[in-house]
Amino acid sequence: MFIRALSLRDFRSWEHAELELSPGRTVFLGSNGNGKTNLLEAIGYLATLGSHRVAADAPLIRMGAQRARIGATVVNTGRELRVDVELNQGAANRAQINRSPVRRPREILGILQTVLFAPEDLALVRGDPGERRRFLDELCTARLPRLAGVRADYDRVLRQRSALLKTAGRQARSRADLSTLDVWDGHLAEHASVLLAERLRLVHDLYPHLAHAYRSIAPESRPAAIGYRSAYLPPEFLDPAREPQAGDTAALEEIVLRELAAARSKELDRGVCLVGPHRDDLELVLGDAPAKGFASHGESWSFALALRLGAFDLLRSTGAEPVLLLDDVFAELDRRRRTALAEVAAGAEQVLITAAVPEDVPEELAAVPLRVETTGESTHRTSRIVEPAPGFA
């Protein structure tokens, strides 16, 4: 899989860009603040419908513009597909496949697969559980694009059920309130069970790739492992060595329904939903201790890097090799970690790299260089590509 062409309009610092790309390695060179990362962020958005830097879409639209557009021609096993997304201020986003509108932007998911390495990845180890849930869900959706609809339905039901809990908790708990809550319990358990089953399957499948990647990066360190952490699931479901079963979704739905019933009184008192995948976490373990709080800075970087390398190997094992995006990450790594990442990148079909200076990119990743510069005032700078990029072999 590779991107043959990329186009941007009013995305971040890019007023307009039309780039022709090719398989192999391309390096975007430029000082910090010139807009290099914005290019990879746009590509990542096409793959996930989200940014790795911000939670909302509004900052992605160029200052003064009403909308931003991202488009790419993606080649996968010889077949070309054009995918476009329009981000709108104060209105719903829109998307197209081969210039034809689709009903929902999430219908483009799966056309482009990417794995992004960025300095923000350290939050996978040291950040809050939301960072790790997002990692799980984006990787699940890359493997099973229809899960995007399940996630959206789950979030919608969770919001509506939470609103009902707050209302019912403040008022007398009438029979009508509790009857309505029973209905929402059923909807929540239905969507939660599908999401849980896919997360558990992913943890099982990712575990050996993660363990292998960590050994290759830090062979002298304690072994790395992952697991699924949940306060309401039985221990047998949380073992990453457990083989997923055909009846898991139905069993998980029953468990969630039972736990929702048991937690109802507490939920009404607190006005929040206490059961469901929105409260779970990806457990990261080094030796016998949790990585968060016990791993050194170097071990934390190794774990974050191993998670991304493991994800890349897992997706590649399914036959559609993802595009590898490396955002100023080599400058953050020591020699061993740089070498481990460079070895993977050297064998990838397409690698897009950002770096401040040529020296930040390992010699074995000699690549097509493109220099990124900006013009204009600091509050409204415009990025552009300047060719050639001098000083890069």
C-alpha positions as CSV (number, residue, x, y, z in Angstrom):
1,M,0.0,0.0,0.0
2,F,1.3,3.5,-0.8
3,I,0.1,7.0,-1.4
4,R,0.6,8.2,-5.0
5,A,-0.7,11.7,-4.6
6,L,-1.6,14.0,-1.7
7,S,-3.6,17.2,-1.8
8,L,-4.4,19.7,0.9
9,R,-6.5,22.8,1.0
10,D,-6.6,25.1,4.1
11,F,-5.3,22.4,6.4
12,R,-3.3,23.8,9.3
13,S,-0.5,25.9,7.8
14,W,-1.1,24.6,4.3
15,E,-3.2,26.9,2.1
16,H,-2.7,24.6,-0.9
17,A,-0.5,21.6,-1.7
18,E,-0.4,19.0,-4.5
19,L,2.3,16.4,-3.9
20,E,3.3,13.4,-6.1
21,L,4.7,10.6,-3.9
22,S,6.1,7.2,-4.7
23,P,6.9,3.9,-3.0
24,G,10.1,4.0,-0.9
25,R,11.2,6.7,1.4
26,T,10.5,10.4,1.4
27,V,11.9,12.8,3.9
28,F,10.3,16.2,4.6
29,L,13.1,18.5,6.0
30,G,12.6,21.8,7.8
31,S,12.8,23.7,11.0
32,N,10.2,23.2,13.7
33,G,7.0,25.2,13.0
34,N,7.3,25.0,9.2
35,G,4.5,22.5,8.7
36,K,6.2,19.2,8.3
37,T,4.2,17.4,10.9
38,N,1.0,18.8,9.4
39,L,1.5,16.7,6.3
40,L,1.7,13.5,8.3
41,E,-1.1,14.6,10.5
42,A,-3.3,15.0,7.3
43,I,-2.4,11.6,6.1
44,G,-3.1,10.1,9.5
45,Y,-6.5,11.8,9.5
46,L,-7.4,10.1,6.3
47,A,-6.6,6.7,7.9
48,T,-8.2,7.2,11.3
49,L,-10.5,10.3,11.0
50,G,-8.6,11.8,13.9
51,S,-5.5,13.7,14.7
52,H,-2.6,12.4,16.9
53,R,-2.1,15.9,18.2
54,V,-5.6,17.3,19.1
55,A,-8.9,15.9,20.0
56,A,-11.1,18.2,18.0
57,D,-11.2,19.0,14.3
58,A,-11.4,22.8,14.6
59,P,-7.6,23.4,15.0
60,L,-7.0,21.5,11.8
61,I,-8.8,24.2,9.7
62,R,-6.5,27.0,8.6
63,M,-7.1,30.3,10.4
64,G,-9.7,32.3,8.5
65,A,-11.0,29.4,6.4
66,Q,-14.4,27.8,6.8
67,R,-13.3,24.3,5.7
68,A,-10.3,22.2,5.1
69,R,-9.8,19.4,2.5
70,I,-7.5,16.4,2.5
71,G,-7.3,14.1,-0.5
72,A,-5.1,11.2,-1.5
73,T,-4.8,8.6,-4.2
74,V,-4.1,5.3,-2.5
75,V,-2.6,2.3,-4.4
76,N,-3.2,-1.1,-2.9
77,T,-2.1,-4.3,-4.7
78,G,-2.3,-2.4,-8.0
79,R,-5.8,-0.9,-7.4
80,E,-6.1,2.9,-7.1
81,L,-8.7,4.6,-5.0
82,R,-9.2,8.3,-4.5
83,V,-10.3,9.3,-1.0
84,D,-11.2,12.9,0.1
85,V,-12.4,14.4,3.4
86,E,-13.8,17.9,4.0
87,L,-13.6,19.3,7.5
88,N,-16.2,22.0,8.1
89,Q,-16.5,24.8,10.7
90,G,-19.9,24.4,12.5
91,A,-21.2,21.7,10.2
92,A,-20.8,18.0,9.6
93,N,-17.7,16.7,7.8
94,R,-18.1,15.1,4.4
95,A,-16.1,12.5,2.5
96,Q,-15.8,11.1,-1.0
97,I,-14.5,7.9,-2.6
98,N,-13.5,8.2,-6.2
99,R,-15.1,11.7,-6.2
100,S,-18.5,10.2,-5.2
101,P,-20.0,11.3,-1.9
102,V,-20.5,8.7,0.9
103,R,-23.2,8.9,3.6
104,R,-20.8,9.1,6.5
105,P,-17.0,9.9,6.6
106,R,-16.3,6.7,8.4
107,E,-17.1,4.8,5.2
108,I,-13.6,5.7,4.0
109,L,-11.9,3.8,6.8
110,G,-9.8,0.9,5.7
111,I,-8.9,2.4,2.3
112,L,-5.6,3.8,3.8
113,Q,-3.8,2.2,6.6
114,T,-1.0,3.9,8.4
115,V,1.2,3.5,11.5
116,L,2.5,6.7,13.0
117,F,5.5,7.1,15.2
118,A,5.7,10.5,17.0
119,P,7.1,12.1,20.1
120,E,3.6,12.1,21.5
121,D,3.8,8.3,21.7
122,L,5.4,8.5,25.1
123,A,1.9,9.2,26.4
124,L,1.0,5.6,25.5
125,V,3.1,4.5,28.5
126,R,3.0,7.5,30.8
127,G,-0.3,9.1,29.9
128,D,-3.9,8.4,31.1
129,P,-5.9,5.3,30.0
130,G,-7.7,7.3,27.3
131,E,-4.5,7.3,25.3
132,R,-4.2,3.6,25.4
133,R,-7.9,3.0,24.7
134,R,-7.5,5.2,21.6
135,F,-4.5,3.1,20.5
136,L,-6.6,-0.1,20.9
137,D,-9.6,1.3,19.1
138,E,-7.8,2.8,16.2
139,L,-5.9,-0.5,15.6
140,C,-9.1,-2.5,16.0
141,T,-10.8,-0.3,13.4
142,A,-7.8,-0.6,11.0
143,R,-8.3,-4.4,11.2
144,L,-12.1,-4.2,11.1
145,P,-13.4,-0.9,9.6
146,R,-17.0,-1.6,10.5
147,L,-16.1,-1.2,14.1
148,A,-16.1,2.5,13.6
149,G,-19.9,2.3,13.4
150,V,-20.0,0.3,16.6
151,R,-17.8,2.8,18.4
152,A,-20.0,5.7,17.3
153,D,-23.1,3.8,18.4
154,Y,-21.5,3.0,21.7
155,D,-20.5,6.6,22.3
156,R,-24.0,7.8,21.4
157,V,-25.7,5.4,23.8
158,L,-23.2,6.2,26.5
159,R,-24.0,9.9,26.3
160,Q,-27.8,9.3,26.4
161,R,-27.6,6.8,29.2
162,S,-25.3,9.1,31.2
163,A,-27.8,12.0,30.8
164,L,-30.6,9.8,32.0
165,L,-28.6,8.7,35.0
166,K,-28.0,12.3,36.0
167,T,-31.7,13.1,35.6
168,A,-32.9,10.1,37.5
169,G,-30.4,10.6,40.2
170,R,-31.6,14.2,40.9
171,Q,-35.3,13.3,40.9
172,A,-37.3,10.6,42.5
173,R,-36.5,7.3,40.9
174,S,-39.8,6.7,39.2
175,R,-40.8,3.4,37.6
176,A,-40.7,5.1,34.2
177,D,-37.1,6.3,34.7
178,L,-35.9,2.9,35.6
179,S,-37.8,1.2,32.8
180,T,-36.2,3.6,30.3
181,L,-32.8,2.8,31.9
182,D,-33.4,-0.9,31.3
183,V,-33.7,-0.2,27.6
184,W,-30.5,1.8,27.5
185,D,-28.7,-0.9,29.4
186,G,-29.6,-3.3,26.6
187,H,-28.3,-1.0,23.9
188,L,-25.1,-0.3,25.8
189,A,-24.4,-3.9,26.5
190,E,-25.1,-4.8,22.8
191,H,-22.5,-2.3,21.5
192,A,-20.1,-2.8,24.4
193,S,-19.9,-6.6,23.8
194,V,-18.8,-6.1,20.2
195,L,-16.1,-3.5,21.1
196,L,-14.9,-5.6,24.0
197,A,-14.6,-8.8,21.9
198,E,-12.5,-7.0,19.3
199,R,-10.3,-5.3,21.9
200,L,-9.6,-8.7,23.6
201,R,-8.9,-10.3,20.2
202,L,-6.5,-7.5,19.4
203,V,-4.6,-7.9,22.7
204,H,-4.3,-11.6,22.1
205,D,-3.0,-11.1,18.5
206,L,-0.7,-8.1,19.3
207,Y,1.0,-9.7,22.4
208,P,3.6,-11.8,20.6
209,H,4.4,-9.0,18.1
210,L,4.9,-6.5,21.0
211,A,7.0,-8.9,23.0
212,H,9.3,-9.6,20.0
213,A,9.6,-5.9,19.2
214,Y,10.6,-5.0,22.7
215,R,13.2,-7.8,22.9
216,S,14.8,-6.5,19.7
217,I,14.9,-2.9,21.0
218,A,16.0,-3.6,24.6
219,P,17.3,-7.1,24.9
220,E,18.9,-6.3,28.3
221,S,15.6,-5.1,29.8
222,R,12.9,-7.0,31.6
223,P,10.4,-8.7,29.2
224,A,7.4,-6.7,28.1
225,A,3.9,-7.9,28.1
226,I,0.4,-6.5,27.7
227,G,-3.0,-7.4,29.0
228,Y,-6.5,-6.0,29.2
229,R,-7.6,-4.3,32.4
230,S,-11.2,-4.2,33.4
231,A,-12.9,-4.1,36.8
232,Y,-16.0,-6.0,35.7
233,L,-14.8,-8.8,33.3
234,P,-13.9,-12.2,34.7
235,P,-10.2,-12.9,35.0
236,E,-10.3,-15.6,32.3
237,F,-11.2,-13.0,29.7
238,L,-8.3,-10.8,30.6
239,D,-5.5,-13.3,30.0
240,P,-3.8,-12.3,26.7
241,A,-2.9,-16.0,26.0
242,R,-6.6,-16.9,25.9
243,E,-7.8,-17.8,22.4
244,P,-10.9,-15.8,21.4
245,Q,-14.0,-17.9,21.1
246,A,-16.9,-17.7,18.7
247,G,-19.4,-17.1,21.5
248,D,-17.4,-14.3,23.2
249,T,-19.7,-11.5,22.0
250,A,-22.8,-13.1,23.4
251,A,-21.1,-14.0,26.7
252,L,-19.7,-10.5,27.1
253,E,-23.1,-8.9,26.5
254,E,-24.6,-11.0,29.4
255,I,-21.7,-10.0,31.6
256,V,-22.1,-6.3,30.9
257,L,-25.9,-6.5,31.5
258,R,-25.3,-8.3,34.8
259,E,-22.7,-5.8,35.9
260,L,-24.9,-2.8,34.9
261,A,-27.7,-4.2,37.0
262,A,-25.4,-4.6,40.0
263,A,-23.9,-1.1,39.7
264,R,-27.2,0.7,39.1
265,S,-27.6,2.1,42.6
266,K,-24.1,3.5,42.6
267,E,-24.6,4.9,39.1
268,L,-27.8,6.7,40.1
269,D,-26.1,8.1,43.2
270,R,-23.1,9.4,41.2
271,G,-24.8,10.2,37.9
272,V,-22.2,8.4,35.7
273,C,-21.9,5.1,33.9
274,L,-19.5,2.9,35.9
275,V,-19.5,-0.2,33.6
276,G,-18.2,-0.5,30.0
277,P,-15.2,-0.3,27.7
278,H,-14.9,3.5,28.2
279,R,-13.5,2.7,31.7
280,D,-11.0,0.0,30.7
281,D,-7.3,0.2,30.0
282,L,-4.5,-1.6,28.2
283,E,-2.2,-2.9,30.8
284,L,1.6,-2.5,30.0
285,V,3.9,-4.6,32.1
286,L,7.7,-4.8,32.4
287,G,8.8,-7.9,34.2
288,D,6.5,-8.1,37.2
289,A,5.7,-4.3,37.5
290,P,3.5,-2.0,35.6
291,A,5.4,0.1,33.1
292,K,3.6,3.3,34.1
293,G,5.4,4.6,37.2
294,F,8.1,2.0,37.2
295,A,9.7,2.1,33.8
296,S,12.7,4.4,33.2
297,H,12.6,7.1,30.5
298,G,14.5,4.7,28.1
299,E,12.3,1.8,29.0
300,S,9.2,3.9,28.4
301,W,10.4,5.0,25.0
302,S,11.2,1.3,24.2
303,F,7.7,0.2,25.2
304,A,6.1,3.0,23.2
305,L,8.2,2.1,20.2
306,A,7.5,-1.6,20.6
307,L,3.7,-0.9,20.6
308,R,4.0,0.8,17.2
309,L,6.3,-1.7,15.8
310,G,4.1,-4.5,17.0
311,A,1.1,-2.8,15.4
312,F,2.9,-2.4,12.1
313,D,3.9,-6.1,12.1
314,L,0.4,-7.2,13.0
315,L,-1.2,-5.2,10.2
316,R,1.5,-6.3,7.7
317,S,0.8,-9.9,8.6
318,T,-2.7,-9.5,7.2
319,G,-1.4,-8.8,3.7
320,A,-2.0,-5.0,3.3
321,E,1.2,-3.3,4.4
322,P,0.5,0.1,6.0
323,V,2.2,3.3,5.2
324,L,4.8,4.1,7.8
325,L,4.8,7.7,9.1
326,L,7.8,8.8,11.2
327,D,7.3,12.2,12.7
328,D,10.6,13.7,14.1
329,V,11.0,10.6,16.1
330,F,14.6,9.7,15.3
331,A,15.8,12.8,17.2
332,E,14.1,11.4,20.3
333,L,15.8,7.9,20.2
334,D,19.2,6.6,21.1
335,R,21.3,4.6,18.7
336,R,19.8,1.2,19.5
337,R,16.2,2.4,19.1
338,R,17.1,4.3,16.0
339,T,18.6,1.2,14.5
340,A,15.6,-1.0,15.4
341,L,13.2,1.5,13.8
342,A,15.4,2.0,10.8
343,E,15.5,-1.7,10.1
344,V,11.7,-1.9,10.0
345,A,11.4,1.2,7.9
346,A,14.0,0.0,5.4
347,G,11.7,-2.9,4.5
348,A,8.4,-1.0,4.4
349,E,6.7,-0.3,1.0
350,Q,6.3,3.5,1.7
351,V,7.9,5.5,4.5
352,L,7.2,9.2,5.0
353,I,9.6,10.9,7.4
354,T,9.9,14.4,8.9
355,A,13.2,15.7,10.3
356,A,14.7,19.1,11.2
357,V,18.1,18.3,9.7
358,P,19.4,15.5,7.5
359,E,21.6,14.2,10.3
360,D,18.5,13.2,12.2
361,V,17.7,10.5,9.6
362,P,19.8,7.2,9.8
363,E,22.1,6.7,6.8
364,E,20.3,3.5,5.8
365,L,17.2,5.4,5.2
366,A,18.6,7.6,2.4
367,A,15.5,9.0,0.8
368,V,13.9,11.5,-1.6
369,P,14.3,14.8,0.2
370,L,11.7,17.6,0.1
371,R,12.3,20.8,2.0
372,V,9.4,22.5,3.8
373,E,9.5,26.2,4.4
374,T,7.0,28.9,5.5
375,T,6.2,32.4,4.5
376,G,4.2,35.2,6.1
377,E,3.8,36.4,9.6
378,S,4.0,34.1,12.6
379,T,0.3,34.3,13.3
380,H,-0.7,33.3,9.7
381,R,2.2,31.4,8.2
382,T,1.9,29.5,4.9
383,S,3.8,26.3,4.3
384,R,5.2,25.3,1.0
385,I,7.5,22.6,-0.6
386,V,10.9,23.9,-1.9
387,E,12.8,21.6,-4.2
388,P,15.5,20.3,-4.1
389,A,16.4,19.9,-0.4
390,P,20.1,20.7,-0.3
391,G,22.5,18.9,2.0
392,F,20.7,15.5,1.9
393,A,22.4,12.6,0.2
